[in-house]
Amino acid sequence: MAWGVKKDSNSAELKSIENSLKQTENAKKEMIYQLGEIFYDANRDNEGIDDIYKDKVDTIKKLEYNLNVWNNRKLKSQGLRICDNCGNPLPYDSSFCNKCGCKLQPVQEEPVII
């Protein structure tokens, strides 16, 4: 019986350790993600960075563009678009924003190949 208690105690300790490992791994991944975001935001223009990073920065820019395209397609399917200046939702065929008066640019509708 004492052996069973020891095993349960070890099992609880092991679960606690595994939980701590998982939390620490997740915290590490989050910090790497935040570091990457900071680096990307500081180097969007791709000037003055090592060649090793340029392809990644370019790919992220293309992914951002494609996200915008897919969001525009989703909005278009609902008959809407978003003002580039203030973010106001508008009817898709609008030429000007009825909130800020900004002339609207054509909607990006074709994704780029990555």
Secondary structure as GFF3:
##gff-version 3
##sequence-region A 1 114
A	DSSP	alpha_helix	2	42	.	.	.	ID=ss1
A	DSSP	alpha_helix	51	77	.	.	.	ID=ss2
A	DSSP	beta_strand	80	82	.	.	.	ID=ss3
A	DSSP	beta_strand	89	91	.	.	.	ID=ss4
###
